[in-house]
Amino acid sequence: MVEGSDISMYYDPMISKLVTYAESRDLAITGMQKAIDEYIIRGVGHNAPFIADVCRNDFFKVSELEIATDIMATSTTELNR
């Protein structure tokens, strides 16, 4: 990528990924919150503030794998500000 490059909507989600892991879900979420707070993205729109809100959401913190489909339906007030 160089300044002025166009990113097709088909590749936009693949420009950057942030992955954390730890001995427990709680520790991984804490690591993700810290990493998002320190993440620097310039020049393009992004959803980092939304992802930070998801990581701080109580439902997300206590849920398991079903979170991928349930989080938006059950937490729209807090997440869709």
C-alpha distance (Angstrom), angle and dihedral (degrees) to the residues before:
residue distance angle dihedral
M1 . . .
V2 3.76 . .
E3 3.77 131.8 .
G4 3.77 110.1 -72.4
S5 3.81 95.4 24.2
D6 3.78 116.7 143.0
I7 3.78 118.7 -130.0
S8 3.80 114.8 -153.6
M9 3.80 116.1 -133.4
Y10 3.82 86.3 -117.5
Y11 3.81 92.0 63.9
D12 3.80 101.9 32.0
P13 3.85 95.1 98.8
M14 3.79 90.3 52.0
I15 3.80 97.5 56.0
S16 3.78 92.6 89.2
K17 3.78 135.0 5.8
L18 3.77 127.5 -173.8
V19 3.79 115.8 -158.7
T20 3.78 127.3 177.6
Y21 3.77 131.6 -176.9
A22 3.77 135.2 -179.6
E23 3.79 142.5 157.9
S24 3.81 90.9 -81.0
R25 3.80 139.3 21.9
D26 3.82 90.8 -112.5
L27 3.80 92.3 54.1
A28 3.81 91.8 46.1
I29 3.82 91.0 51.3
T30 3.81 90.6 48.4
G31 3.80 89.1 50.8
M32 3.81 90.6 48.8
Q33 3.81 91.9 51.0
K34 3.81 90.9 51.2
A35 3.79 92.6 46.0
I36 3.82 93.0 49.1
D37 3.80 90.8 48.8
E38 3.82 88.8 54.0
Y39 3.83 96.8 39.0
I40 3.79 114.2 114.8
I41 3.79 118.5 -156.7
R42 3.77 119.2 172.4
G43 3.76 134.1 180.0
V44 3.79 100.3 18.8
G45 3.77 136.9 67.2
H46 3.78 114.7 -104.3
N47 3.78 143.2 172.9
A48 3.82 99.7 -126.7
P49 3.84 93.4 122.6
F50 3.81 89.7 52.2
I51 3.82 91.6 49.4
A52 3.82 89.3 49.2
D53 3.83 88.8 53.7
V54 3.81 90.4 49.8
C55 3.82 90.7 52.1
R56 3.79 90.6 52.2
N57 3.82 93.6 46.8
D58 3.82 113.2 111.9
F59 3.81 93.3 -141.6
F60 3.80 90.4 53.9
K61 3.79 92.3 48.5
V62 3.82 94.6 55.0
S63 3.81 100.2 34.7
E64 3.77 128.0 91.0
L65 3.81 130.4 -150.9
E66 3.82 96.2 -36.4
I67 3.79 88.2 71.8
A68 3.80 91.0 90.5
T69 3.80 91.8 72.0
D70 3.80 102.0 23.9
I71 3.79 105.0 50.1
M72 3.80 98.3 78.6
A73 3.79 95.1 42.6
T74 3.79 95.1 48.5
S75 3.80 101.9 35.0
T76 3.78 105.5 35.8
T77 3.79 95.3 126.9
E78 3.78 95.3 57.3
L79 3.80 96.6 36.9
N80 3.79 102.5 40.2
R81 3.76 101.3 60.5
